[in-house]
Amino acid sequence: MSVELIKQMFAAYYEKHPPQAPPSFGQREFGFGSDKKIDYRHISFKNERDFQNYFISNAPLYASFSAGYYEFPDGRPMPKKGLIGADLIFEFDQECPHGTLFCPDCLEKTKQDTFHLIEEFLCRDFGVSRKDIYINFSGSRGYHVHVRNKDVQRLDGRARREIADYLQARNFDVRLLKGASASSKGWKGRAARTVRAFVENPEYKRYGVSAQFAKKVTERKDEILLNIDRGNYDVLKGADSRWESVIDSQVVHMNADIDQSVTLDMARLIRVPTTLHGGSSLLAAHANDLERFNPLKDTIAFHNYPVKVKVLKDVLQFVLNETTFGPFKAGEEASVPEYAAMGMLCKQAADMIK
Amino acid sequence: MNLRDVQFCARYPFSPGSRQLLSSQAVDAVPPELMDRAQETAIRWMTSHSFSDEWQRLKDAENESTLMAEVAAYPLAKLMSASTDVPAVKKDFGKGASARTLFFLRRDPDAIARLAGELFEAKKDGLYRLGVYDYLMNIPFGAEFKLVNTELDDGFVHIDDEVMSRVIAEYVYRSIDGMHVDKKSLPRSLLQRADELKRHVAAREEKEIEAGPIDYSAFPPCMRRIYQELRSGAPVAHNSRFVFVTFMANIKVPKKEMVAAFYKTPNFNETKTRYHVEHALGEQGGIKYSCPACAKVESYGLCFKYNTCIKRHPVSNYSFNRGKKR
């Protein structure tokens, strides 16, 4: 019942707001889903009108497109598609521990991770031009960063793994710290700056080291800093492994199994921006002005007029469109704006009352 | 081009200058002697990684026709290796060509700068400043060359002569390994000679993988880890299972033993496991899968302690480890 209703509402939305086809859509593979994120894939579109009509006719709850560009995007099995290249994509997705339907705190955390990736790594280290970076809100719990240019399109799987490893300082040789200074390049410099910052202010919890080690550092702070300025980082016995923990505080936090595979997998399908997310009712929106972007306001797709819902499970207080709703008890009937009702429906927390 | 340039092209026949040199010497048909030379070059590089004699021979060679033959033999040998449809031929030839390049460059520092400029537009100012994407597409194998351990800034890595030599050598390997040709466009004389390359690889593989008891302690770290995870009953991802089955198939583990390796996995189903094993062996779907090379295993995120591995393929590392223990 709910799924049918959601699809009707989505179809009505798409009729007024047809989604934009992603760049080079003729070379992309698309996948759609209602029961799952992707029920069927290997779909391609020849023109934007076909693409938009598909949404109006089928109102998929989830729409994804490929990172890869193909000669024959609807070819199957995969090798028959003829991979031409692929965007480089990073996903930041936060599993919310707070139990609320829409969590501004978790979304803020993924926003900060996204900033960290773009400013500290993509622009500073990799020299990626800001105009080649496209940020999209996933429509649910995080952000997708697409790097789109000729250089990244040619990268193979091994090169992409190397980038993912770099972002997480995997296999960083801590011995490189010897002789390093704040102005050293790459992780060597970042590690030097981080270790120095820790020694100057040894907040052990933030840097993931023991209180005992932090105490030792505090006691010998001046001596350690003097040595660090000379490129000597081993004043304290066995400090290397502790420095590794300190340096870890600077890595790009990606969920090892899920988020990373988005970067590595050139055949991966990822949410189409400007489409609705069936798990939230929010719009997967372009968020290039990330600083000002409010994922729980700028992505509201439905109306403000009140509708009645029957709450199916206990719902903690949540904020949407800068308005606070709830808390609600299971079985309760409530009147909420259509956008909030749709959010609750998509999260299977309520049904609409006709 | 002067003699020095021709000498350079003979030593580094993959260089853009070599292509230019050959295109200026258009011929109607490739003479059989040149085909023979290309075949001989391919086999020599595939089978022996000792290049001292070749270095001595080419260092001061002045006979232009001999040097030209050296330049022309390389693209033909490359075509031969790519036309075989046997990945191991391309890989063996690629490894030989790569090892030869590294051997030569270590004795020829001026050539490093010239090739770095010609291939990657990389300039030297104390260190080479190489575009990060060129580095990533030609990254040498080993922990010390990982991007995280390089000096990366504003889209460029800063590397020394030795690392640049390795990048160039890797470029040579990848340009051979990644080559695909349309066999229909190739002359029969070339394809016939290519068959000889296949026979060489088949003979070598047969020698490497002799029938015998499986030595699990000789597994490379990646396969040992998957095996240990399977034996511990931990859930193991599809990719890992598939790679592991192809590895076991390639080292000739009996089918029964392969199925038994999955015995402790959660939801173990012997019939299904047997089906998947037979599928990987090509008994079900018609496609026999080979164990992927280290680069691919690494791209799947399954490579561990690769700096302890000598070879570029898990099967080769297994053979190597087994040989060491004898």
Chai-1 contact restraints between the chains, C-beta under 6 A:
chainA,res_idxA,chainB,res_idxB,connection_type,confidence,min_distance_angstrom,max_distance_angstrom,comment,restraint_id
A,D125,B,L152,contact,1.0,0.0,6.0,A-B,restraint_1
A,F126,B,V132,contact,1.0,0.0,6.0,A-B,restraint_2
A,F126,B,G155,contact,1.0,0.0,6.0,A-B,restraint_3
A,G127,B,D154,contact,1.0,0.0,6.0,A-B,restraint_4
A,G127,B,G155,contact,1.0,0.0,6.0,A-B,restraint_5
A,D151,B,Y133,contact,1.0,0.0,6.0,A-B,restraint_6
A,G157,B,S299,contact,1.0,0.0,6.0,A-B,restraint_7
A,R158,B,A295,contact,1.0,0.0,6.0,A-B,restraint_8
A,R158,B,S299,contact,1.0,0.0,6.0,A-B,restraint_9
A,A159,B,L136,contact,1.0,0.0,6.0,A-B,restraint_10
A,A159,B,M137,contact,1.0,0.0,6.0,A-B,restraint_11
A,R161,B,S299,contact,1.0,0.0,6.0,A-B,restraint_12
A,E162,B,L136,contact,1.0,0.0,6.0,A-B,restraint_13
A,E162,B,L147,contact,1.0,0.0,6.0,A-B,restraint_14
A,D165,B,V148,contact,1.0,0.0,6.0,A-B,restraint_15
A,Y166,B,L147,contact,1.0,0.0,6.0,A-B,restraint_16
A,Y166,B,V148,contact,1.0,0.0,6.0,A-B,restraint_17
A,A169,B,V148,contact,1.0,0.0,6.0,A-B,restraint_18
A,N171,B,A143,contact,1.0,0.0,6.0,A-B,restraint_19
A,N171,B,K146,contact,1.0,0.0,6.0,A-B,restraint_20
A,N171,B,V148,contact,1.0,0.0,6.0,A-B,restraint_21
A,F172,B,V148,contact,1.0,0.0,6.0,A-B,restraint_22
A,D173,B,N149,contact,1.0,0.0,6.0,A-B,restraint_23
A,K185,B,E151,contact,1.0,0.0,6.0,A-B,restraint_24
A,K185,B,D153,contact,1.0,0.0,6.0,A-B,restraint_25
A,G186,B,E151,contact,1.0,0.0,6.0,A-B,restraint_26
A,G186,B,L152,contact,1.0,0.0,6.0,A-B,restraint_27
A,W187,B,V148,contact,1.0,0.0,6.0,A-B,restraint_28
